[in-house]
Amino acid sequence: LSARQILAANMRELRAEREWSQEDLALESGLHRTFIGHVESAKRNISIDNIEKIASALEVPVFRLLKFEALSAQREKRLNALLQGSKAGGKSRHGDDPKNT
C-alpha cells in the first residue's frame, strides 16, 4: 500500500468508528467535503497541515493516520469494504442523510 492508500484507509476507518459522514469530518476539520472524499479515495495529495486538521478533528495523533498495522482478518475485511466504497449506515451528526455525501 502507498502512504496515500494507508491514510485513506485509516481516515475511513476512524470516521466509520465515530459513525461520521464525510460531511461531519469536513465540518469538524474545517475542510471541504469533496476534499475529504478525494483524500479518502486516495485521489488527492494532502499537505501536512491538512493531515493535522483531520487528526485533530478525529482526536488522534497524526502518526495514527499514517501508521500501517498488520491487519487481522476481520480488520482487513472491514478496510477492504471501506476502500470499496461501502458506507456505514446511520444518521449524520449534523442531521443530514449520509447517503447524500
Secondary structure as UniProt FT lines:
FT   HELIX           3..17
FT   TURN            18..19
FT   HELIX           22..29
FT   HELIX           33..40
FT   TURN            41..42
FT   HELIX           48..58
FT   HELIX           62..66
FT   HELIX           73..83
FT   TURN            84..85
FT   TURN            93..94
FT   HELIX           98..100
//
